Amino acid sequence: MTKEKMLLLSMLIALMSMSANAQTQPKNQETVSIKTSAVCDMCKKTMEKAMAYEKGVKSSSLDVKSKVLTVVFDSRKTNADNVRKAVTETGYDADDKPAQERAYNRLDDCCKKEAGDH
C-alpha cells in the first residue's frame, strides 16, 4: 500500500470515529443533579411524574437514599433553574431553594420533611 493510500485510510477511519462520537452525545442535551428533600418512594413517584410534564425534560430519576434528582433536559426548551423551580413547585426543596409552602402543604404526610427518611 502506498503512503497516500495509508494516509487516506487513516483519515477515513478518524472521520468515521468522530461521526460515531457525535451521534452518542445528543446536541442541546444537558443533565442536572439536584439535592431534594424527598424522603420516600411516594416522593420519587410524585417528583418523577411532575418532571415528565415539564417542558424540555427528557427524563428524570430520583435516588431516594441520596435524595438526588437527576434530570436530563433539552437546553433549547428549559434550563437548570427552571427545573429547580419545578421541583419547588412540586413541594420539595431543590438545592438551596426551599419548597413552595402551598405545594409542600399539599404533600402527603409521609412525604413531608418532618416524617424523616423511611
Stockholm file with secondary structure:
# STOCKHOLM 1.0

chainA/1-118         MTKEKMLLLSMLIALMSMSANAQTQPKNQETVSIKTSAVCDMCKKTMEKAMAYEKGVKSSSLDVKSKVLTVVFDSRKTNADNVRKAVTETGYDADDKPAQERAYNRLDDCCKKEAGDH
#=GR chainA/1-118 SS CCHHHHHHHHHHHHHHHHHHHHHHSCTTEEEEEEEBCCCSHHHHHHHHHHHHTSTTEEEEEEETTTTEEEEEEETTTCCHHHHHHHHHHHTSCBTTBCCCHHHHHHSCGGGSGGGCCC
#=GC SS_cons         CCHHHHHHHHHHHHHHHHHHHHHHSCTTEEEEEEEBCCCSHHHHHHHHHHHHTSTTEEEEEEETTTTEEEEEEETTTCCHHHHHHHHHHHTSCBTTBCCCHHHHHHSCGGGSGGGCCC
//
